[in-house]
Amino acid sequence: MAHNPVNHHLRPLYRVVGFLAGAYLVVFGIVGLIQTSGEDATGANDKLILGQGGNLLLSIIMLAVGVIVLIATVIGRNLDTAADKYLGWGLLVLGTYGLAFSRTDANVFGQDIQTVIVTYIVGIVLITVSLYSKVAPAAQAGAPRQVREGRTA
């Protein structure tokens, strides 16, 4: 069984990082909607969104993911942990798809390598945030590993 910390002392910092990642996705989505309005929804184009390739479909997806991350972070109560974990993995899948098909006709999201790199970074950030954001009442949290193993902190 993996040990994921509960009530980590840096949890507020991780929540802020998760919120910033969601805010970046929202900004990317809004700027993308503005930049790519009137273009085809899918396929590669010459529009740059914050220095990255993208299209209307990718902008809508990033906006939706960002809004979900922001709402889950504001609500908290371990909803943010689950949302960050699954959406982070989803972004990694999206980035891998973009990497595999970036120079083909199957590039329906209009991703280029810069978009893939940023998508990977945001996905990994969200997964990391999910590992350290879990909360529980002190009675249910259990002792830290050092105490369980009989060592002093």
Backbone as CSV, one residue per row, in Angstrom:
resi,resn,N_x,N_y,N_z,CA_x,CA_y,CA_z,C_x,C_y,C_z
1,MET,0.841,-1.171,0.000,0.000,0.000,0.000,0.890,1.239,0.000
2,ALA,0.569,2.172,-0.865,1.352,3.402,-0.955,1.038,4.310,0.225
3,HIS,2.035,5.079,0.594,1.830,6.021,1.687,1.709,7.422,1.108
4,ASN,0.511,7.933,1.098,0.285,9.314,0.720,-0.019,10.087,1.990
5,PRO,0.719,11.159,2.225,0.529,11.888,3.479,-0.861,12.479,3.607
6,VAL,-1.360,12.450,4.819,-2.643,13.059,5.140,-2.353,14.244,6.043
7,ASN,-3.038,15.340,5.823,-2.840,16.574,6.596,-1.384,17.050,6.511
8,HIS,-0.827,17.036,5.312,0.553,17.472,5.109,0.699,18.933,5.512
9,HIS,1.818,19.271,6.145,1.980,20.632,6.659,2.114,21.678,5.547
10,LEU,2.447,21.275,4.328,2.514,22.210,3.208,1.260,22.182,2.333
11,ARG,0.188,21.615,2.855,-1.043,21.509,2.086,-1.534,22.853,1.557
12,PRO,-1.514,23.934,2.347,-1.959,25.218,1.793,-1.136,25.662,0.576
13,LEU,0.160,25.408,0.605,1.002,25.756,-0.534,0.628,24.926,-1.759
14,TYR,0.393,23.644,-1.568,-0.002,22.792,-2.681,-1.362,23.197,-3.250
15,ARG,-2.257,23.614,-2.394,-3.560,24.087,-2.887,-3.403,25.347,-3.729
16,VAL,-2.517,26.239,-3.322,-2.259,27.452,-4.105,-1.653,27.080,-5.457
17,VAL,-0.715,26.149,-5.462,-0.104,25.707,-6.723,-1.167,25.086,-7.630
18,GLY,-2.056,24.266,-7.075,-3.140,23.691,-7.859,-4.070,24.758,-8.406
19,PHE,-4.359,25.765,-7.586,-5.208,26.864,-8.026,-4.539,27.628,-9.168
20,LEU,-3.244,27.876,-9.064,-2.518,28.575,-10.133,-2.490,27.760,-11.423
21,ALA,-2.353,26.448,-11.307,-2.384,25.596,-12.497,-3.753,25.669,-13.163
22,GLY,-4.814,25.626,-12.359,-6.157,25.765,-12.912,-6.383,27.135,-13.530
23,ALA,-5.846,28.173,-12.886,-5.985,29.529,-13.423,-5.256,29.652,-14.759
24,TYR,-4.091,29.030,-14.876,-3.372,29.056,-16.154,-4.214,28.389,-17.248
25,LEU,-4.813,27.256,-16.924,-5.639,26.567,-17.919,-6.831,27.422,-18.336
26,VAL,-7.431,28.135,-17.388,-8.557,29.012,-17.713,-8.095,30.151,-18.623
27,VAL,-6.960,30.756,-18.294,-6.430,31.842,-19.136,-6.105,31.319,-20.532
28,PHE,-5.475,30.151,-20.611,-5.169,29.545,-21.904,-6.454,29.319,-22.699
29,GLY,-7.476,28.809,-22.027,-8.742,28.552,-22.711,-9.418,29.819,-23.202
30,ILE,-9.441,30.854,-22.379,-10.100,32.107,-22.777,-9.338,32.784,-23.909
31,VAL,-8.014,32.875,-23.778,-7.213,33.478,-24.850,-7.351,32.649,-26.123
32,GLY,-7.381,31.339,-25.983,-7.558,30.474,-27.142,-8.901,30.663,-27.819
33,LEU,-9.945,30.828,-27.018,-11.264,31.085,-27.616,-11.266,32.397,-28.394
34,ILE,-10.610,33.392,-27.858,-10.547,34.688,-28.537,-9.691,34.590,-29.802
35,GLN,-8.529,33.956,-29.687,-7.602,33.876,-30.824,-8.127,33.020,-31.965
36,THR,-8.841,31.949,-31.638,-9.242,30.994,-32.674,-10.703,31.111,-33.071
37,SER,-11.390,32.144,-32.615,-12.782,32.292,-33.033,-12.820,32.540,-34.537
38,GLY,-13.726,31.878,-35.200,-13.841,31.983,-36.645,-12.997,30.970,-37.400
39,GLU,-12.147,30.230,-36.701,-11.318,29.196,-37.323,-12.041,27.853,-37.228
40,ASP,-11.471,26.846,-37.894,-11.996,25.490,-37.750,-11.799,25.028,-36.311
41,ALA,-12.738,24.249,-35.809,-12.666,23.780,-34.420,-11.560,22.748,-34.238
42,THR,-11.252,21.976,-35.262,-10.236,20.935,-35.143,-9.162,21.145,-36.193
43,GLY,-8.047,20.462,-36.002,-6.957,20.519,-36.961,-5.959,21.603,-36.626
44,ALA,-4.806,21.503,-37.256,-3.730,22.460,-37.019,-4.030,23.771,-37.740
45,ASN,-3.594,24.862,-37.120,-3.686,26.169,-37.746,-2.438,26.961,-37.377
46,ASP,-2.354,28.175,-37.827,-1.163,28.975,-37.544,-1.344,29.919,-36.369
47,LYS,-2.409,29.762,-35.626,-2.662,30.619,-34.467,-1.825,30.170,-33.280
48,LEU,-1.294,31.141,-32.536,-0.557,30.844,-31.310,-1.351,31.340,-30.117
49,ILE,-1.445,30.492,-29.117,-2.140,30.818,-27.878,-1.093,30.812,-26.768
50,LEU,-0.759,31.985,-26.253,0.288,32.119,-25.239,1.587,31.455,-25.687
51,GLY,1.905,31.588,-26.965,3.125,31.025,-27.517,3.052,29.559,-27.860
52,GLN,1.865,28.971,-27.785,1.693,27.543,-28.052,0.684,27.354,-29.171
53,GLY,0.791,26.232,-29.853,-0.187,25.906,-30.870,-1.459,25.389,-30.232
54,GLY,-2.538,25.606,-30.906,-3.818,25.119,-30.399,-4.938,25.528,-31.330
55,ASN,-6.112,25.019,-31.043,-7.280,25.386,-31.827,-8.475,25.552,-30.894
56,LEU,-9.639,25.736,-31.472,-10.845,25.986,-30.686,-11.183,24.806,-29.771
57,LEU,-11.044,23.600,-30.271,-11.360,22.415,-29.466,-10.436,22.307,-28.256
58,LEU,-9.141,22.505,-28.469,-8.201,22.445,-27.351,-8.482,23.562,-26.350
59,SER,-8.844,24.731,-26.831,-9.154,25.846,-25.932,-10.362,25.531,-25.058
60,ILE,-11.372,24.920,-25.635,-12.571,24.556,-24.862,-12.223,23.501,-23.817
61,ILE,-11.417,22.511,-24.202,-11.030,21.454,-23.259,-10.223,22.039,-22.104
62,MET,-9.242,22.882,-22.425,-8.408,23.477,-21.376,-9.231,24.385,-20.462
63,LEU,-10.166,25.134,-21.032,-11.030,25.990,-20.218,-11.880,25.150,-19.274
64,ALA,-12.455,24.064,-19.773,-13.293,23.197,-18.940,-12.465,22.554,-17.818
65,VAL,-11.287,22.042,-18.156,-10.431,21.423,-17.137,-10.026,22.453,-16.095
66,GLY,-9.649,23.651,-16.530,-9.255,24.701,-15.601,-10.367,25.110,-14.661
67,VAL,-11.578,25.237,-15.192,-12.720,25.610,-14.345,-13.003,24.516,-13.319
68,ILE,-12.923,23.260,-13.728,-13.152,22.158,-12.790,-12.088,22.163,-11.690
69,VAL,-10.828,22.383,-12.069,-9.749,22.429,-11.075,-9.978,23.575,-10.098
70,LEU,-10.346,24.753,-10.602,-10.578,25.901,-9.725,-11.737,25.655,-8.768
71,ILE,-12.840,25.128,-9.287,-14.001,24.862,-8.435,-13.671,23.809,-7.378
72,ALA,-12.984,22.734,-7.788,-12.623,21.680,-6.837,-11.658,22.211,-5.779
73,THR,-10.747,23.097,-6.168,-9.801,23.653,-5.204,-10.512,24.552,-4.198
74,VAL,-11.465,25.325,-4.668,-12.210,26.197,-3.759,-13.061,25.372,-2.793
75,ILE,-13.694,24.319,-3.287,-14.527,23.471,-2.433,-13.668,22.693,-1.441
76,GLY,-12.558,22.128,-1.908,-11.665,21.373,-1.024,-12.272,20.049,-0.605
77,ARG,-12.150,19.691,0.658,-12.721,18.478,1.255,-12.378,17.210,0.473
78,ASN,-11.162,17.104,0.012,-10.650,15.971,-0.757,-11.255,15.858,-2.150
79,LEU,-12.197,16.721,-2.500,-12.676,16.775,-3.884,-11.551,17.270,-4.777
80,ASP,-10.767,18.205,-4.272,-9.640,18.715,-5.045,-8.590,17.635,-5.277
81,THR,-8.402,16.767,-4.319,-7.432,15.681,-4.471,-7.829,14.763,-5.620
82,ALA,-9.077,14.353,-5.645,-9.545,13.459,-6.710,-9.550,14.163,-8.061
83,ALA,-10.043,15.383,-8.096,-10.114,16.111,-9.368,-8.714,16.351,-9.928
84,ASP,-7.793,16.786,-9.085,-6.430,17.045,-9.556,-5.773,15.771,-10.071
85,LYS,-6.000,14.670,-9.377,-5.386,13.408,-9.797,-5.898,12.970,-11.163
86,TYR,-7.205,12.901,-11.319,-7.761,12.398,-12.577,-7.575,13.371,-13.735
87,LEU,-7.715,14.659,-13.484,-7.510,15.629,-14.554,-6.037,15.735,-14.922
88,GLY,-5.142,15.565,-13.944,-3.717,15.541,-14.248,-3.356,14.383,-15.160
89,TRP,-3.876,13.206,-14.856,-3.635,12.053,-15.726,-4.271,12.262,-17.093
90,GLY,-5.427,12.895,-17.125,-6.065,13.197,-18.403,-5.218,14.137,-19.253
91,LEU,-4.591,15.126,-18.610,-3.713,16.030,-19.348,-2.480,15.301,-19.874
92,LEU,-1.972,14.344,-19.107,-0.847,13.557,-19.612,-1.243,12.731,-20.829
93,VAL,-2.443,12.187,-20.822,-2.936,11.444,-21.988,-3.092,12.387,-23.178
94,LEU,-3.662,13.562,-22.932,-3.829,14.548,-23.999,-2.472,14.974,-24.565
95,GLY,-1.492,15.184,-23.706,-0.154,15.543,-24.165,0.495,14.430,-24.964
96,THR,0.302,13.193,-24.534,0.867,12.062,-25.269,0.230,11.927,-26.643
97,TYR,-1.080,12.152,-26.718,-1.747,12.142,-28.017,-1.167,13.232,-28.909
98,GLY,-0.989,14.420,-28.354,-0.428,15.511,-29.134,0.990,15.220,-29.596
99,LEU,1.782,14.557,-28.741,3.149,14.204,-29.107,3.163,13.170,-30.225
100,ALA,2.274,12.207,-30.139,2.243,11.136,-31.134,1.752,11.618,-32.499
101,PHE,0.837,12.577,-32.510,0.209,12.967,-33.773,0.437,14.423,-34.151
102,SER,1.454,15.077,-33.597,1.618,16.512,-33.806,1.902,16.887,-35.257
103,ARG,2.486,16.024,-36.031,2.807,16.358,-37.420,2.021,15.509,-38.412
104,THR,0.821,15.123,-38.022,-0.016,14.316,-38.907,-1.386,14.966,-39.052
105,ASP,-2.192,14.381,-39.908,-3.561,14.867,-40.073,-4.448,14.485,-38.892
106,ALA,-4.000,13.585,-38.035,-4.769,13.169,-36.864,-4.622,14.148,-35.700
107,ASN,-3.925,15.241,-35.893,-3.716,16.241,-34.852,-4.967,17.111,-34.734
108,VAL,-6.018,16.541,-34.166,-7.296,17.259,-34.082,-7.261,18.393,-33.072
109,PHE,-6.298,18.392,-32.149,-6.217,19.439,-31.139,-5.273,20.571,-31.549
110,GLY,-4.609,20.442,-32.689,-3.714,21.482,-33.172,-2.510,21.710,-32.286
111,GLN,-2.059,20.690,-31.582,-0.942,20.829,-30.649,0.395,20.832,-31.386
112,ASP,1.331,21.621,-30.869,2.716,21.528,-31.293,3.540,21.112,-30.076
113,ILE,4.857,21.040,-30.239,5.673,20.501,-29.155,5.634,21.388,-27.912
114,GLN,5.508,22.715,-28.089,5.416,23.598,-26.921,4.154,23.301,-26.119
115,THR,3.064,23.064,-26.817,1.802,22.747,-26.143,1.910,21.428,-25.393
116,VAL,2.563,20.453,-26.008,2.741,19.150,-25.367,3.549,19.293,-24.081
117,ILE,4.627,20.051,-24.127,5.478,20.223,-22.946,4.709,20.903,-21.820
118,VAL,3.991,21.972,-22.143,3.229,22.680,-21.110,2.108,21.793,-20.564
119,THR,1.469,21.027,-21.427,0.414,20.117,-20.980,0.976,19.074,-20.028
120,TYR,2.157,18.521,-20.349,2.812,17.576,-19.444,3.139,18.227,-18.101
121,ILE,3.689,19.429,-18.133,4.075,20.096,-16.891,2.860,20.351,-16.009
122,VAL,1.780,20.884,-16.598,0.574,21.161,-15.811,-0.029,19.854,-15.288
123,GLY,-0.025,18.803,-16.097,-0.536,17.512,-15.643,0.254,16.951,-14.479
124,ILE,1.577,17.028,-14.555,2.411,16.519,-13.463,2.246,17.375,-12.211
125,VAL,2.105,18.677,-12.387,1.863,19.553,-11.233,0.562,19.165,-10.545
126,LEU,-0.490,18.928,-11.319,-1.774,18.559,-10.710,-1.690,17.210,-10.001
127,ILE,-0.988,16.259,-10.581,-0.834,14.956,-9.927,-0.052,15.109,-8.618
128,THR,1.009,15.900,-8.637,1.793,16.129,-7.423,0.958,16.813,-6.352
129,VAL,0.175,17.796,-6.753,-0.702,18.485,-5.804,-1.686,17.498,-5.182
130,SER,-2.189,16.578,-5.983,-3.161,15.617,-5.459,-2.536,14.676,-4.430
131,LEU,-1.246,14.436,-4.519,-0.588,13.535,-3.577,-0.471,14.128,-2.183
132,TYR,-0.449,15.455,-2.078,-0.194,16.092,-0.791,-1.358,16.934,-0.287
133,SER,-2.523,16.811,-0.895,-3.658,17.661,-0.526,-4.710,16.958,0.313
134,LYS,-4.536,15.699,0.603,-5.568,14.947,1.310,-5.661,15.374,2.767
135,VAL,-6.892,15.494,3.244,-7.127,15.858,4.640,-7.995,14.798,5.302
136,ALA,-7.871,14.717,6.617,-8.689,13.816,7.418,-8.676,14.350,8.845
137,PRO,-9.702,14.008,9.615,-9.649,14.385,11.027,-8.415,13.764,11.681
138,ALA,-7.895,14.442,12.680,-6.659,13.982,13.319,-6.778,12.552,13.840
139,ALA,-7.962,12.170,14.325,-8.147,10.818,14.860,-8.050,9.752,13.769
140,GLN,-8.394,10.115,12.540,-8.366,9.146,11.441,-7.091,9.234,10.610
141,ALA,-6.293,10.254,10.825,-5.114,10.463,9.983,-4.028,9.443,10.249
142,GLY,-3.948,8.935,11.456,-2.892,7.991,11.782,-1.610,8.721,12.119
143,ALA,-0.692,8.001,12.691,0.579,8.594,13.096,1.493,8.724,11.884
144,PRO,2.378,9.701,11.920,3.365,9.791,10.843,4.251,8.550,10.812
145,ARG,4.894,8.327,9.688,5.692,7.122,9.501,6.779,6.981,10.570
146,GLN,7.427,8.067,10.953,8.510,7.980,11.929,7.981,7.443,13.266
147,VAL,6.790,7.887,13.659,6.218,7.427,14.931,5.813,5.964,14.808
148,ARG,5.233,5.571,13.684,4.840,4.176,13.494,6.035,3.244,13.542
149,GLU,7.174,3.727,13.052,8.370,2.892,13.029,9.189,3.015,14.306
150,GLY,8.712,3.792,15.271,9.379,3.910,16.567,10.586,4.833,16.550
151,ARG,10.667,5.725,15.554,11.779,6.673,15.495,11.287,8.048,15.929
152,THR,12.202,8.858,16.363,11.843,10.241,16.656,11.915,11.040,15.369
153,ALA,11.152,12.099,15.327,11.092,12.909,14.112,12.436,13.472,13.794
